[in-house]
């Protein structure tokens, strides 16, 4: 019913343009899942905007726009990028929040040189590999209504931060923050609870799937990349392009088992229940259930 009442439509070309490699999305899933989800988010954005206006009037201060921040978490290869781009595309079509920006936390990873100095290259993507203080400062500035806030740019080709390049976020109505570990639990230091990224979220989503399915999607993507991304001589992973099929399979399985699976089990999956909404995917990458936390 929410989908039928939502006056938003996408073309097949628009959907094809946002799908990440090896992900799956069609018009039926957009209409059945993401249109009603977008309507839910639209209602929450409007309610939050009204609450901010009421609070400003109560305090007798000038009204100011406070961006609505959405967090999106989940494993490597589970489809976060596709979902984030789809939500951005749909949410921007609502008149009361037309400016929707998307930032990934990849840009807040420490540069390769720093990771190597800290002996963290083998734990890239784990919570300790991020410049969390810088990410928290970025989100605080966005929430404070700073007219321009800069986020570092990450190159998946170079597998590193791009020096001197930034994504500029200018006064958004909605900001989507996508990353592996954006729903980490607060920690206590010297008897005081430290701030975490999710403190700045007005709504959060977690994309879930069975681990064996995510592993299969990751390996399929890795094998396909040998003739695409890895084939580029500028790629950090160019050395994998010349692997035989058996060697590539063994390498992908090893990377999954020693890095991605460990991060998923120890850091990512334990944060699932902190999300407001869990999107559960089946073996075919299609959404098979939604779990909404009522409070």
Order of alpha helices (4+ residues) and beta strands (2+ residues): alpha-alpha-beta-alpha-beta-alpha-alpha-beta-beta-beta-beta-beta-beta-alpha-alpha-beta-beta
